[in-house]
Amino acid sequence: MATLRPDIALLPVNGRRADLSANGVPGNFDLAEAIAIARAVGCGDMVAHHHGLFEFNSVAPAAIDAARLTDGLCMHRAREGFVLESAAASAMHAR
């Protein structure tokens, strides 16, 4: 992914649990893993999503909001009405 130089990473952050996996509920990244991946590929922005999708498998929105100050990465929490326009996207529209 890093060779593609993405500006924004949209990553699921509701994590995974063995008991849910055993019952057919697949998991995905937890918040720390998603942040590490976004950093590793060089994204400037990350939008955390899938939180709150299912009450039994979620991460607290406050935890995502607290991660906004993550060094070298602008963290955002997907929510209704959320709009993100990156600097790269703004430059493309200006052409």
Residue pairs with C-beta under 8 A, 6 or more apart in sequence:
1 40
1 41
2 40
2 41
2 42
4 41
5 42
6 41
6 42
6 43
7 43
7 44
7 45
7 86
7 87
7 88
7 89
8 43
8 44
8 45
8 46
8 47
8 84
8 86
9 34
9 37
9 38
9 41
9 43
9 45
9 46
9 47
10 46
10 47
10 49
10 78
11 29
11 34
11 37
11 38
11 46
11 47
11 48
11 49
12 28
12 29
12 34
12 48
12 49
12 50
13 28
13 29
13 30
13 31
13 34
13 48
13 49
13 50
13 51
13 59
13 64
14 27
14 28
14 30
14 50
14 51
14 53
14 54
14 57
14 58
14 59
15 27
15 28
15 29
15 30
15 31
15 57
15 59
16 26
16 27
16 28
16 30
17 27
17 57
20 27
20 56
20 57
21 27
25 54
25 57
27 57
28 50
29 37
30 59
31 48
31 59
31 63
31 64
31 67
34 46
34 48
35 46
35 67
35 70
35 73
35 75
38 46
38 73
39 72
39 73
43 73
44 73
44 74
44 86
44 87
45 73
45 74
45 76
45 84
45 86
46 73
46 74
46 75
46 76
47 76
47 77
47 78
47 82
47 84
48 59
48 64
48 67
48 75
48 76
48 77
48 78
49 78
51 58
51 59
51 60
51 61
51 64
51 77
51 78
52 58
52 61
61 77
61 79
64 75
64 77
65 77
67 75
68 74
68 75
68 76
69 75
76 82
76 84
